[in-house]
Amino acid sequence: HYTAPARLDESVLAALEELTSLAPLHQPHNLSPARTLMALKPGLPQIGCFDTAFHATMTPTARRFGLPRSMEEEGVKRYGFHGLSYEYIAASLKQVAPERANGRIIVAHLGSGASLCALRNGQSVDTTMGLTALDGLVMGTRVGALDPGAVLYLMKQGMTTDDLERLLYLHSGLLGVSGFSGDMRALLGSDRPEAGEAMDLFVFRTVREIGAMAASLGGLDGLVFTAGIG
């Protein structure tokens, strides 16, 4: 429904609030000031720009999970995130590297939240995040791609959905593996072996997924690093 900027009103905010479970670290903090401004200045135009919109150019095959078709029809598919960053990069490449801008480009958005995007002719072909911002690369506190069987196992061990949400969003990734920090700067400055193991995993998974994005593109003409770590 939201593949282009939209004027925010009560109906749009209500619809976006229903999607909070797909982005619990971000959505509440984005919607709260919008509601505050709406109450203080009812006539002030507010525009929503959506982090998933840039990936609307992905093919149905790239967006599809191996789940029953009825679930896909209900919206359970890959949307991708960091689209505002990727849209900016795609536009900037035309000035920075015009000879490559329309080629096969992988953008590595590496920060506390991390993902990759495969661009062809400045449009998204594939990306590492999926239905939620948990999928793909190892991140500062987020788990990245995980065998769904591991989630089933943890549930059978007694973890609730709230427990799992906290684990996968807030206590995993670089923080979980290192045991003390999800900040790459702290890991780089530490001589603890766990810090090295966390960084090794981050690099291993990033390089592996760059290979996957190159396969989706059928080759590679340029690799762009951005965000805090990138």
N, C-alpha and C positions, 0 to 999 in steps of 0.2 A: 504493500500500500504506500510505502514511503521511499520512492526511488528518485525523488527530487525535493529540493527545499520546499517547506510548507509553512504557511502562517499558523502560528500556535493559537488555538482557542481551547475552550473547555473540552470539546469532543476529542480533539487531537491529543491533549494531555492525558485524558482518561484512557485512550487507546494505548498510549506509550507507557503508562503506568502498568497496564496489563502485561507488558513485555519485560518487566523488571527482572524476572527470573532468568532471562537470557543474558543479562548484563548487570548483575547485582552490585558490582564494584563501582559502576559508573552511572547507571540510570537514575537512581534516587538523587544523586548530587547534581545531575543536569536538570531534573524536573523541579527540584525544590526552589531554586532562585527564579525559575520561570513563573512559578505560581506566586511567589512573593511579589515580583514585579507586576504581575497581572492584577494583584490586589491593590498595590500602591498606585499604579498608573494604568488603569483599565484601557485607555485609548492608545497606549504605546505599542506599536507593532513589534511582535517578536517572531523570529523566523527560526524554524528547526532545520538544521542541516545534518544528514544522517550518515553515520560511519559505515553503514552497510550498502548505501546507494551505489557507490562506485563499482561494486561487484555484480551489479545487475546484468552486466554484459557476459557473465559466465554462462556457458551452455548448460542445458538441463542435465547432461551427463556429469559435468563437473560439480553440479550442485546436489546431486542425488546421493542418498545413503542406500545401503542394501537392505532397506526396511520395506514392509508391505506398502504398496502404492497408496492405500487409504491414508497412511500416516503422512506421506509426502503431500497429499492433497489437503491435509489439515495444517500444513506449513512446517513440517519437520524435515528440514533440508539445510544445506550449507548456505549461509548468508555472507560470511566473512566480515572482518572489521578493519579498523585503521584506514578506512576508505578516504577520509578527509586528508590524511597524510599522503596516501598514494595518488590522489587526484592532484595535489600540489606538486608532487615529484614529477608526475607525467607532464604537467604543464611546464615546469621549470626545465626539464630536459631539453625542450625545444630551444631554449636559450643557452643552456650550459653545454649540451652535446647534440647539436642539431643533426649531425650525421648518424647518430644512433637512436634518436628519439622515437622513430617509428619502427625500430627493430624489435628483437626479442630481448626484453629487459627483465631482470629479476631485481626487485627492490627488497632489501632486508631492513625492515623497521625493527630495530633491536633496542629495546628499552626494558623497563620493568615489565611492561606488556610487550610481547615480541611476536612478530609474524613475518611472513614473506608473501610477496605478490608477484605473479608472472604477468608481464605486460606485453601485448603485441599491438603495434600501432597506437600506443598510449591507452589501451583498454585492458581491463582485467580479464585474464584467461583462467587463472587459478589462484588460490590463496590457501594458506595453511590453517587459518581459523575456520570454524564451521558454523554450526547452529548457535554456538555460544563463543565467548572469548576465552574459553578454556583450552580449545583444541590446538594442535600443532606443536610449536616450539616449547621447550622448557623456558619458563619466565621467572621473574623475580620471586613471586610467591605462588604462581599458578603452575599446575602440573604439566600442561601440554598434553599431547596425544597419549592416551592411556587405554590399555586393553579393557573393554567394558566388563569382561569377566572379573577383573580386579575389583571393580565397583560392586558387582554382585557378591563377590566373596566377602568384602568388607560389610555389606549389608547383612549377610548371613551371620557375620560375627557379632552383630548387634548394633552397628552404627546406624543412626537415624539419617534421614535426608538432610536435616540441618547440620548434623555432625559432618557429613560428607561434603556439603557445600563449603563449610569453614575449612576443612582439610584441603580440598582441591583448589580453592581460590586463595586462601590466606596462609597456609602452612606448608606448602609444597614448593616445587621449583628450586631455585638457588637456595632459598632459605631452608627448605626441608632437607636438601641433600647436604648442605654445609653444616646445618645445625645451629647457625648463629647469625646469618645475615642473608638477605636477598638483594643486597646492593653490590653490584659488580666492583665498585671502587673499594669497598671493604674487603672483598675476596682477593682482589689483586694485591692489597696491602698486607695480607695475612700469610704466615708461613705454616698454617695448620693444614695437614694433608687433606682434611675434608673440604677446605676451600678449593684446593686444586682439583679435587674430584668433581665438585660442583661445576667448575669452569670447564673441565674436560667434557662433561655431559652436555653443557650448553653448546659448546663448539661442535661436538660430534653430531648432535641432533640438528643443529643449524646447517651444517655442511650436507648432511644426508637429505634434508628437505630441499636444499638448493638443487641437488641432483634431481629430485622429484619434479621441481618446478621447471627445470631445463627439459625434462622429458615431456612435460605438458606443452612446452613451447616448441619442441622439436629442434632445440639448439639454443645458443646463447650469444648475444651480441654485446651485452653490458650488464654489470652488476653494481647496484647502487646501495651504499650503506647510509642509514639515517637513524634518528632517535638517539637517546643518551648514550647507549653502549655502542651503537653503530658509528 
